[in-house]
Amino acid sequence: MAQVSLPHDAKAGPTKSEVRAVLLSKLDLGPTDHFVEVGSCTGAVTIGAARRAGRVTALERNAERLETTRKNLAANDVTGDVELREAEAPEGLPDDTDVLFIGGSRNYAAVLDHAAEIRTDRVVMNVSRLEVAGAATEAFRKRDLLAEVVQFQVSHGYELAGATSFNSDNPVYMLVGGTDAVATDGGRR
C-alpha cells in the first residue's frame, strides 16, 4: 500500500495509518465505484480512496479543513476524478454513491437515512467513543445496514530503560455494512 503523506495539519488527528489499512480493506473499492467521504479533515482517507475508486467526492463542513484536504491531495500527487465539497451532510451527499465512509459522528443518523434511501452498497463508519458506537450500531441495525462491528486497538512501541514498551492509541469501533453487505460469516444478511 502506498504511503500517505500529510504535510498539512487540520488541527484534528487523521485516521491512523493502521486504521486506514483496515478501513480500505472493508471499503473494498474498485475502479467503477463512486466513493463518498463525510468529514475529509486531513484528506488521509480521501487520498487512499482516490488511488482505488473511479470517482471520489469528499465532504467537509469546515472550510479550513477542506483546504487542508486539497493541499494534502496535491502533496500526494492525487489526480483523477476527485470532487471536494464544502458542505454539511446529508445535504451535500450525492445520490449516486456506491461506497460511503462516515468519518465523524455528526449527523450520522441522517447520513445513514440517505444511504439506506439511495441503497448505498457499502457503508463504513469509524467511532472512537463507546456511547456513540452503541448508538450508531443500533442506527445501522434500524436501517438494515449492519453486517459487522469491529473493535481494534493499535499500540506503538517506544524505548523504555533499554527495552521496548508500548503506548496505545484510542480503540476504534468500525461499523461495516450497506445494502449489499455480506455478513461476517460470509453469507448474505
N, C-alpha and C positions, 0 to 999 in steps of 0.2 A: 504494500500500500504506500503510495506516495505521501511524503510528509507534507503537513500543512504548516506554513509559516504565518505567524500572526504578529507582524511588527507594529501594528496599530492597536492601541488599547481602547476598550469600550467602557472602562470603569465598571466592568462586570466580568466575572470569570467565564471563559469559553467552556463549552462542553469538553471535558478532558479527553485526551487522545485515546485512552483505553476505552472510554465510554463511547466515543465516536466509532471505534472499530466494531464494537458490538452493535451499535445503532445502525451503521451502514449495512451490516450483515442482515439485520432484521428488516430494514427497508427493502432489501433485495431489488435495487434499482437496475433498470435496463435501458437500452438506447431509445426505446419508444415511450418511456414513462415521462409524464409531467409531474415533477416533484415540487411540492409547495412546503415552505417552512414558515411557521408562525414564530416570530421573535428571533430574527437573524443575529442580533447582537454583534459579535466579532466577525461573523461570517464563516466560522470554522466548519459548521455542518453544510452550509451552502457551498463552500469550496469542494468538500468531499462529494457532495451530491452532483455538482456540475461536472465532475470527472466521470460520472456514470450515467446520468439521466439525459434524455434527449432535450428536455426543457426544464428550466428551474425558475420558480417565482419565489422570492423571499420577501416576507412582510416584516416590517419593523415600525413600531409606532413612534419611536424616538428618533428624531432627525439626526442627532449626533451619532447614534449607534448605526444608523443606516449608512452614514458617510464612512464610518469605520468598516462596515461590511464592504462597501465599494472599494476602499483603499486596500483592504486585505485580499479581495478578489484580484485586483491589479498586481499586488505583490506576488501572487501565486500564478501569474500569467494565465488566469482562467479566461478562456474565450468560449464562445458558443452562445446558446440561447438562454441567457440569464436576465431576468427582469427583477429589478428592485422596486418595491412599492413602500412608500411611507403611508402606512395605513394601519388601522385598528382592525383586528379580526373580531367577528367574522365578516364585517362589511367588505374588506379588501380581498377576500378569498375568491379565486377563480372557480368557475363551475365545471371545469374540465380536469380536475385534479385526479391523478391516478394514485399518488402516494403523498401522504401528509405527515409532517413532523410538527408536533406541538412542543416547543422548547421552553415554555413557561406555563404557569397555571392561570394567568389572567384570562378570563372569558372562555375557559376551556369547554364548559358545558355548551355554550352557543356554537363554538367551533365544531364540537362533536355532532351537534344537531345538523350543521351544514354538511359535514362529512357523511352522515347517515342519509341525509336527503338526496345528495348527489351520487350516492353509492360509491364512495371512495374505496378503492381496492384494499389499500393498506394504510393504517394509521398507527403511528408510534408517538408516545408521549413520555418524556423524562420528567421525573419528580424527585425532589430531594427531601421533602418534608412528609413525615409519616401520615399526618392527618389528611393532607391533600392527596396522598397516594390512595388512601382508603376511599375518600370521596370520589376521586377520579376513576378508580376501579369500578365503583358502583355506577358511575355515569357511563362508562364503556359498556357495562353489562345491560343497563337500561335500554341502550340503543342497539343492542345485539352486535356490538363491535369487538368484544374482548375475546382474544384467543389465548393469551398468556400474560402473566406478570412475572418479571424477572427482577430480582434484587441482587445487586452485587456491590462489593467493596474493593477498592483499589488502594494498595499501600505502596509507598516508595521508600526504598532503603536509604539510609544515611549512616555515616561513620559515627560510632559512639564507643569511646575507650578502646580503639583499635579493632573493633568488631562492627558488624552490621546490625542496626536496629531498624525499625520501620515507623514511619508516620503514615497514618491512614487518612484518606480523603473521605468526605461525607459519603455515606451509602447512596446509591441511586436506585430508584424503582423505575423500571421501564415497562410501560403498558403497551402491549402489542396486539393489534387486531386489524379490523377493517371489514368491509362487506365481503371480501374474498379471502378472509384469513383462514389459515389452517390451524387447527388446534394443536397443542403441544405434543399430543400423541401421534401426530401425522395425519389424522383423519379430519374431515370437514366438521365444522361446528354444527 
